[in-house]
Amino acid sequence: MAERAGAHPAREVQQGSLTRLFGRLSQALNWLLFALVFSIALEWLGMVFWWPQEGIQHSRKMLTAEVGYLQVDFRRSLVSDDPARFAQTMALCVNIVAPPIGIIQRAWS
């Protein structure tokens, strides 16, 4: 009976190309999400420890600089025809949504 169990070793299942593609896409999305969370955390730590006198003004200056980079380097993207305007619109949406839910007050409390 022991010989019968050893006679059929477990087969290794090969993944198809579509499964590998979805796996790679999910890995890429995970890394992008990690990079986003890391950059936000680093910015918050910087506002508290390195730039306490500037506070949120530092973030606003950085956003302005990065929108300038978008205007110069990226004319079109998959999301929008004008990435700089899209980024400014998203920043305005965050400024509208953040105060009512208290994100800024919690960050400085």
PyMOL commands that place a pseudoatom at each C-alpha (Angstrom):
pseudoatom trace, name=CA, resn=MET, resi=1, chain=A, elem=C, hetatm=0, pos=[0.000, 0.000, 0.000]
pseudoatom trace, name=CA, resn=ALA, resi=2, chain=A, elem=C, hetatm=0, pos=[2.931, 2.342, 0.718]
pseudoatom trace, name=CA, resn=GLU, resi=3, chain=A, elem=C, hetatm=0, pos=[4.176, 1.665, -2.769]
pseudoatom trace, name=CA, resn=ARG, resi=4, chain=A, elem=C, hetatm=0, pos=[0.892, 2.796, -4.287]
pseudoatom trace, name=CA, resn=ALA, resi=5, chain=A, elem=C, hetatm=0, pos=[0.973, 6.121, -2.461]
pseudoatom trace, name=CA, resn=GLY, resi=6, chain=A, elem=C, hetatm=0, pos=[4.543, 6.781, -3.638]
pseudoatom trace, name=CA, resn=ALA, resi=7, chain=A, elem=C, hetatm=0, pos=[3.826, 5.638, -7.186]
pseudoatom trace, name=CA, resn=HIS, resi=8, chain=A, elem=C, hetatm=0, pos=[1.830, 8.750, -8.028]
pseudoatom trace, name=CA, resn=PRO, resi=9, chain=A, elem=C, hetatm=0, pos=[3.824, 11.817, -6.992]
pseudoatom trace, name=CA, resn=ALA, resi=10, chain=A, elem=C, hetatm=0, pos=[1.966, 15.099, -6.886]
pseudoatom trace, name=CA, resn=ARG, resi=11, chain=A, elem=C, hetatm=0, pos=[1.915, 16.729, -10.283]
pseudoatom trace, name=CA, resn=GLU, resi=12, chain=A, elem=C, hetatm=0, pos=[3.079, 20.288, -10.674]
pseudoatom trace, name=CA, resn=VAL, resi=13, chain=A, elem=C, hetatm=0, pos=[0.321, 22.377, -12.191]
pseudoatom trace, name=CA, resn=GLN, resi=14, chain=A, elem=C, hetatm=0, pos=[1.518, 24.687, -14.925]
pseudoatom trace, name=CA, resn=GLN, resi=15, chain=A, elem=C, hetatm=0, pos=[0.038, 28.132, -15.037]
pseudoatom trace, name=CA, resn=GLY, resi=16, chain=A, elem=C, hetatm=0, pos=[-1.366, 29.468, -18.241]
pseudoatom trace, name=CA, resn=SER, resi=17, chain=A, elem=C, hetatm=0, pos=[-0.253, 32.708, -19.811]
pseudoatom trace, name=CA, resn=LEU, resi=18, chain=A, elem=C, hetatm=0, pos=[-3.440, 34.511, -18.729]
pseudoatom trace, name=CA, resn=THR, resi=19, chain=A, elem=C, hetatm=0, pos=[-2.937, 33.444, -15.107]
pseudoatom trace, name=CA, resn=ARG, resi=20, chain=A, elem=C, hetatm=0, pos=[0.680, 34.621, -15.190]
pseudoatom trace, name=CA, resn=LEU, resi=21, chain=A, elem=C, hetatm=0, pos=[-0.417, 37.933, -16.723]
pseudoatom trace, name=CA, resn=PHE, resi=22, chain=A, elem=C, hetatm=0, pos=[-2.967, 38.525, -13.946]
pseudoatom trace, name=CA, resn=GLY, resi=23, chain=A, elem=C, hetatm=0, pos=[-0.368, 37.549, -11.359]
pseudoatom trace, name=CA, resn=ARG, resi=24, chain=A, elem=C, hetatm=0, pos=[2.123, 40.056, -12.743]
pseudoatom trace, name=CA, resn=LEU, resi=25, chain=A, elem=C, hetatm=0, pos=[-0.527, 42.784, -12.938]
pseudoatom trace, name=CA, resn=SER, resi=26, chain=A, elem=C, hetatm=0, pos=[-1.548, 42.201, -9.342]
pseudoatom trace, name=CA, resn=GLN, resi=27, chain=A, elem=C, hetatm=0, pos=[2.110, 42.327, -8.261]
pseudoatom trace, name=CA, resn=ALA, resi=28, chain=A, elem=C, hetatm=0, pos=[2.552, 45.621, -10.107]
pseudoatom trace, name=CA, resn=LEU, resi=29, chain=A, elem=C, hetatm=0, pos=[-0.567, 47.069, -8.493]
pseudoatom trace, name=CA, resn=ASN, resi=30, chain=A, elem=C, hetatm=0, pos=[0.608, 45.904, -5.068]
pseudoatom trace, name=CA, resn=TRP, resi=31, chain=A, elem=C, hetatm=0, pos=[3.964, 47.646, -5.548]
pseudoatom trace, name=CA, resn=LEU, resi=32, chain=A, elem=C, hetatm=0, pos=[2.268, 50.831, -6.758]
pseudoatom trace, name=CA, resn=LEU, resi=33, chain=A, elem=C, hetatm=0, pos=[-0.034, 50.824, -3.740]
pseudoatom trace, name=CA, resn=PHE, resi=34, chain=A, elem=C, hetatm=0, pos=[2.929, 50.204, -1.433]
pseudoatom trace, name=CA, resn=ALA, resi=35, chain=A, elem=C, hetatm=0, pos=[4.840, 53.087, -3.048]
pseudoatom trace, name=CA, resn=LEU, resi=36, chain=A, elem=C, hetatm=0, pos=[1.846, 55.392, -2.615]
pseudoatom trace, name=CA, resn=VAL, resi=37, chain=A, elem=C, hetatm=0, pos=[1.371, 54.510, 1.059]
pseudoatom trace, name=CA, resn=PHE, resi=38, chain=A, elem=C, hetatm=0, pos=[5.125, 54.793, 1.699]
pseudoatom trace, name=CA, resn=SER, resi=39, chain=A, elem=C, hetatm=0, pos=[5.357, 58.225, 0.055]
pseudoatom trace, name=CA, resn=ILE, resi=40, chain=A, elem=C, hetatm=0, pos=[2.357, 59.518, 2.016]
pseudoatom trace, name=CA, resn=ALA, resi=41, chain=A, elem=C, hetatm=0, pos=[3.780, 58.198, 5.291]
pseudoatom trace, name=CA, resn=LEU, resi=42, chain=A, elem=C, hetatm=0, pos=[7.180, 59.713, 4.502]
pseudoatom trace, name=CA, resn=GLU, resi=43, chain=A, elem=C, hetatm=0, pos=[5.572, 63.073, 3.719]
pseudoatom trace, name=CA, resn=TRP, resi=44, chain=A, elem=C, hetatm=0, pos=[3.650, 63.039, 7.013]
pseudoatom trace, name=CA, resn=LEU, resi=45, chain=A, elem=C, hetatm=0, pos=[6.789, 62.123, 8.955]
pseudoatom trace, name=CA, resn=GLY, resi=46, chain=A, elem=C, hetatm=0, pos=[8.633, 64.904, 7.171]
pseudoatom trace, name=CA, resn=MET, resi=47, chain=A, elem=C, hetatm=0, pos=[5.937, 67.426, 8.089]
pseudoatom trace, name=CA, resn=VAL, resi=48, chain=A, elem=C, hetatm=0, pos=[6.194, 66.408, 11.743]
pseudoatom trace, name=CA, resn=PHE, resi=49, chain=A, elem=C, hetatm=0, pos=[9.964, 65.957, 12.188]
pseudoatom trace, name=CA, resn=TRP, resi=50, chain=A, elem=C, hetatm=0, pos=[11.884, 67.704, 9.379]
pseudoatom trace, name=CA, resn=TRP, resi=51, chain=A, elem=C, hetatm=0, pos=[9.643, 70.577, 8.317]
pseudoatom trace, name=CA, resn=PRO, resi=52, chain=A, elem=C, hetatm=0, pos=[7.490, 71.360, 11.378]
pseudoatom trace, name=CA, resn=GLN, resi=53, chain=A, elem=C, hetatm=0, pos=[7.573, 75.121, 10.739]
pseudoatom trace, name=CA, resn=GLU, resi=54, chain=A, elem=C, hetatm=0, pos=[6.281, 74.715, 7.186]
pseudoatom trace, name=CA, resn=GLY, resi=55, chain=A, elem=C, hetatm=0, pos=[3.694, 72.036, 7.947]
pseudoatom trace, name=CA, resn=ILE, resi=56, chain=A, elem=C, hetatm=0, pos=[1.094, 71.629, 5.276]
pseudoatom trace, name=CA, resn=GLN, resi=57, chain=A, elem=C, hetatm=0, pos=[2.586, 74.460, 3.210]
pseudoatom trace, name=CA, resn=HIS, resi=58, chain=A, elem=C, hetatm=0, pos=[5.487, 72.123, 2.386]
pseudoatom trace, name=CA, resn=SER, resi=59, chain=A, elem=C, hetatm=0, pos=[3.049, 69.622, 0.912]
pseudoatom trace, name=CA, resn=ARG, resi=60, chain=A, elem=C, hetatm=0, pos=[1.368, 72.334, -1.119]
pseudoatom trace, name=CA, resn=LYS, resi=61, chain=A, elem=C, hetatm=0, pos=[4.731, 73.510, -2.487]
pseudoatom trace, name=CA, resn=MET, resi=62, chain=A, elem=C, hetatm=0, pos=[5.658, 69.930, -3.368]
pseudoatom trace, name=CA, resn=LEU, resi=63, chain=A, elem=C, hetatm=0, pos=[2.317, 69.411, -5.126]
pseudoatom trace, name=CA, resn=THR, resi=64, chain=A, elem=C, hetatm=0, pos=[2.861, 72.587, -7.151]
pseudoatom trace, name=CA, resn=ALA, resi=65, chain=A, elem=C, hetatm=0, pos=[6.362, 71.426, -8.137]
pseudoatom trace, name=CA, resn=GLU, resi=66, chain=A, elem=C, hetatm=0, pos=[5.123, 67.973, -9.132]
pseudoatom trace, name=CA, resn=VAL, resi=67, chain=A, elem=C, hetatm=0, pos=[2.267, 69.397, -11.210]
pseudoatom trace, name=CA, resn=GLY, resi=68, chain=A, elem=C, hetatm=0, pos=[4.923, 71.501, -12.957]
pseudoatom trace, name=CA, resn=TYR, resi=69, chain=A, elem=C, hetatm=0, pos=[6.853, 68.308, -13.731]
pseudoatom trace, name=CA, resn=LEU, resi=70, chain=A, elem=C, hetatm=0, pos=[3.696, 66.773, -15.151]
pseudoatom trace, name=CA, resn=GLN, resi=71, chain=A, elem=C, hetatm=0, pos=[3.136, 69.774, -17.419]
pseudoatom trace, name=CA, resn=VAL, resi=72, chain=A, elem=C, hetatm=0, pos=[6.677, 69.574, -18.787]
pseudoatom trace, name=CA, resn=ASP, resi=73, chain=A, elem=C, hetatm=0, pos=[7.284, 65.830, -19.019]
pseudoatom trace, name=CA, resn=PHE, resi=74, chain=A, elem=C, hetatm=0, pos=[3.887, 64.201, -19.527]
pseudoatom trace, name=CA, resn=ARG, resi=75, chain=A, elem=C, hetatm=0, pos=[1.558, 65.588, -22.150]
pseudoatom trace, name=CA, resn=ARG, resi=76, chain=A, elem=C, hetatm=0, pos=[-0.836, 62.603, -22.249]
pseudoatom trace, name=CA, resn=SER, resi=77, chain=A, elem=C, hetatm=0, pos=[-1.553, 59.579, -20.090]
pseudoatom trace, name=CA, resn=LEU, resi=78, chain=A, elem=C, hetatm=0, pos=[-3.888, 56.598, -19.947]
pseudoatom trace, name=CA, resn=VAL, resi=79, chain=A, elem=C, hetatm=0, pos=[-6.093, 58.356, -17.405]
pseudoatom trace, name=CA, resn=SER, resi=80, chain=A, elem=C, hetatm=0, pos=[-6.362, 61.819, -18.920]
pseudoatom trace, name=CA, resn=ASP, resi=81, chain=A, elem=C, hetatm=0, pos=[-5.390, 63.921, -21.916]
pseudoatom trace, name=CA, resn=ASP, resi=82, chain=A, elem=C, hetatm=0, pos=[-3.957, 66.559, -19.558]
pseudoatom trace, name=CA, resn=PRO, resi=83, chain=A, elem=C, hetatm=0, pos=[-2.292, 64.866, -16.541]
pseudoatom trace, name=CA, resn=ALA, resi=84, chain=A, elem=C, hetatm=0, pos=[-1.393, 68.175, -14.868]
pseudoatom trace, name=CA, resn=ARG, resi=85, chain=A, elem=C, hetatm=0, pos=[-4.990, 69.391, -14.900]
pseudoatom trace, name=CA, resn=PHE, resi=86, chain=A, elem=C, hetatm=0, pos=[-6.173, 65.961, -13.723]
pseudoatom trace, name=CA, resn=ALA, resi=87, chain=A, elem=C, hetatm=0, pos=[-3.739, 66.090, -10.769]
pseudoatom trace, name=CA, resn=GLN, resi=88, chain=A, elem=C, hetatm=0, pos=[-4.916, 69.601, -9.852]
pseudoatom trace, name=CA, resn=THR, resi=89, chain=A, elem=C, hetatm=0, pos=[-8.549, 68.459, -10.011]
pseudoatom trace, name=CA, resn=MET, resi=90, chain=A, elem=C, hetatm=0, pos=[-7.805, 65.475, -7.766]
pseudoatom trace, name=CA, resn=ALA, resi=91, chain=A, elem=C, hetatm=0, pos=[-5.996, 67.757, -5.293]
pseudoatom trace, name=CA, resn=LEU, resi=92, chain=A, elem=C, hetatm=0, pos=[-9.023, 70.054, -5.186]
pseudoatom trace, name=CA, resn=CYS, resi=93, chain=A, elem=C, hetatm=0, pos=[-11.306, 67.055, -4.584]
pseudoatom trace, name=CA, resn=VAL, resi=94, chain=A, elem=C, hetatm=0, pos=[-9.115, 65.963, -1.672]
pseudoatom trace, name=CA, resn=ASN, resi=95, chain=A, elem=C, hetatm=0, pos=[-9.229, 69.495, -0.257]
pseudoatom trace, name=CA, resn=ILE, resi=96, chain=A, elem=C, hetatm=0, pos=[-13.017, 69.407, -0.441]
pseudoatom trace, name=CA, resn=VAL, resi=97, chain=A, elem=C, hetatm=0, pos=[-13.370, 65.914, 1.071]
pseudoatom trace, name=CA, resn=ALA, resi=98, chain=A, elem=C, hetatm=0, pos=[-10.598, 66.002, 3.706]
pseudoatom trace, name=CA, resn=PRO, resi=99, chain=A, elem=C, hetatm=0, pos=[-11.860, 68.800, 6.013]
pseudoatom trace, name=CA, resn=PRO, resi=100, chain=A, elem=C, hetatm=0, pos=[-15.336, 67.335, 6.632]
pseudoatom trace, name=CA, resn=ILE, resi=101, chain=A, elem=C, hetatm=0, pos=[-13.939, 63.946, 7.658]
pseudoatom trace, name=CA, resn=GLY, resi=102, chain=A, elem=C, hetatm=0, pos=[-11.211, 65.538, 9.777]
pseudoatom trace, name=CA, resn=ILE, resi=103, chain=A, elem=C, hetatm=0, pos=[-8.065, 64.126, 8.175]
pseudoatom trace, name=CA, resn=ILE, resi=104, chain=A, elem=C, hetatm=0, pos=[-6.090, 67.339, 8.559]
pseudoatom trace, name=CA, resn=GLN, resi=105, chain=A, elem=C, hetatm=0, pos=[-7.198, 67.925, 12.162]
pseudoatom trace, name=CA, resn=ARG, resi=106, chain=A, elem=C, hetatm=0, pos=[-6.288, 64.336, 13.107]
pseudoatom trace, name=CA, resn=ALA, resi=107, chain=A, elem=C, hetatm=0, pos=[-2.865, 64.646, 11.489]
pseudoatom trace, name=CA, resn=TRP, resi=108, chain=A, elem=C, hetatm=0, pos=[-2.000, 67.710, 13.597]
pseudoatom trace, name=CA, resn=SER, resi=109, chain=A, elem=C, hetatm=0, pos=[-3.671, 66.662, 16.849]
for i in range(1, 109): cmd.bond("trace and resi %d" % i, "trace and resi %d" % (i + 1))
show_as sticks, trace
zoom trace
